Amino acid sequence: MTRIQRDTLAYALIVLASVVLLAWAIPKYTPPYPGYGASPALVPNVAVAVMLVMAVLAIVRTEVARRRGTRLDAEKSEFPEEGGGTGFTQVGRLDILHLLKYMVPAALFVVGIHTVGYIASALGFMLLLQYLVGARSHIRILAISVIAVALMYAVMRYGFGVPIPGL
């Protein structure tokens, strides 16, 4: 079995799992709508629908290429070893330290929401995250952090009517 076949099978399993989640699991295990704000099923439904669409698109793309008898270019493919080119250099690599560099601040953000509140925690998270990705302009870091946190606060509080923790 080639890697494309294995990955297509994995995409098919993602499609099947997404359908099960959308049709059964999310409706069964989501608490009832309280009558204000966004429905508790909104975020899981959107997330699973995005996974479903992306998996279907990957299957369709591979199937169209197979039926046309064309190969996916290595530069455009997620399967570089079968495309005949050099492909991506990062495929198959996992750098635990790089992963932790982003996961630890995210975990601290979640814990911080309940201890110091959303605004302080989100500002700290955005400042740290921008520094970790290489931003060094202090004015730009501060402006982006304040604008992003204020925008998310406004959307969640006034757009969706969701109470913000820690306020």
N, C-alpha and C positions, 0 to 999 in steps of 0.2 A: 504494500500500500504506500503510495507516495505521500509526501507532506501535504500537497494540495487536497488529496482525497481525505486524509485524516482531519485537516482543518475544516473541510466542507462538512464532514460528519460532525465535528464539534459545533459548527454554525447551526447545523440542523438540530442538534440537541439544545442549543440556546433558543432556537425558535420554538421547539416543543416546550421547554421549561417556561418560556415567556407566555405562551398561550395558556399553560396550566396556571401560572401566577395570575394572569389577567382574568381568566374565566372562573377560577375557583378560589385560590389562596387569598388574594387581596380582598375580594368581597367577603369571604368567610371570616377573616381575622382582623378586619379593619373595624375599629369602634364606630358606633353610630354617629352620624353628623350632628354636632351640638347646636346647629342653627346659627352660628356666627362664624365669620372668617372663612378660610378655605376648608374644604372637606379633608378629613384625615387620609382619604384614599388618593388625593391629588398627586402628591410627590411619588408614592410608589407606582401609581399608574403611569405617570410621565416617564419615570426612570425605566420601567420595564418596556414601555412602548418604544423608547429610544433604542434599547438593546435589541428589541425585536426587529425594528426597521433596519438597523445597522447589520444584523446577521442576515436578514433577507437580501439586502443589497450586496453583501459579500458573496452569497450563494448565486445570485443572479449574475453578478459580474464574472464569476468563474465559469458559470454555465454558458453564458454568451460567448466567452472566449473559446470554450471547448467546442461549441457547435459551429463556430466560424472557422475552427481549425487554426486559430492564432494562439500565440503564446503571450502571456502577460509579460511586459517589459520588466526587466530587473529593477529599473529605477522607479517604476510605478507599482511594483508588486510587493506584497508582504512575504513572498516566497523567493528570495533572491537566488538561492542555489539552483532553482529549476528554471530561471529565466535566462541563463547563459551569460550574465554579466557579473559585475562585482557585487552589486546589490548594496544593502545597508550594512554598515559595519557594526551596528549595535544589536542586531537581531540575535536573540538567544543569550544575551549577556544580562546579568543581574548584579548590580552593585548595591550591596546591603547598606553601606554607609551613605550612599547617595539617596537611597530610599528613606533611611532614618532621618536624614537632613530635612526632609519635608513632612514625614509622618509625626515626628516628635512635636514640632510646632502646632500641627493640626490637633494632636491630642491635648496639648496644653491649652489651645483655644477652646476646645469643648469643655475642659475642666474649668477654665477661667470664666466662662459664661456664667456658671452658677456661683462662683466665688466673688468676682469683681464686677460682673455685669457684662452685657453684650458690647457696649460701646468701648469700654476700656480693653476688653479682651480682643475684640476685633481689630482695634487700632494696633495693639501690640503684635497681633498675628500678621497683619498686613505689613507693618514696618519690618518685622523679622523676615518674612517671606521675600520681600523685595530685596533685602540685603543679601539673602542666601542665593538669589538668582543673579546677583551681580550688579544691581543698581547701586550707584554711589553718589548720585546727586541728591543732597539732603532735601532741597526744596521740592524736587520732583517726587521723592519718596513720600514726604509728608503730604503733598497735595493729592497724590493718587490715593494714599491711605485714607485721608479725611473724606474725599469725594466718594470713594467706594463704600466706606462704612455708612456715610450719610445716605447714599442712594439705597443701599440694602435695607437700612432702617426704615426709610420712607416707604419703600415698596412693601416690606413685610407688615409694617404697622398700619399704614394708611391705604395701601393697595389691596392687600389680602385681609387686613383686619386681624392679624395675628398678634397676640400679646408678646412683647419682647421680654425675655428673661432678664432678671437683674435690674429692672428699672423701678 
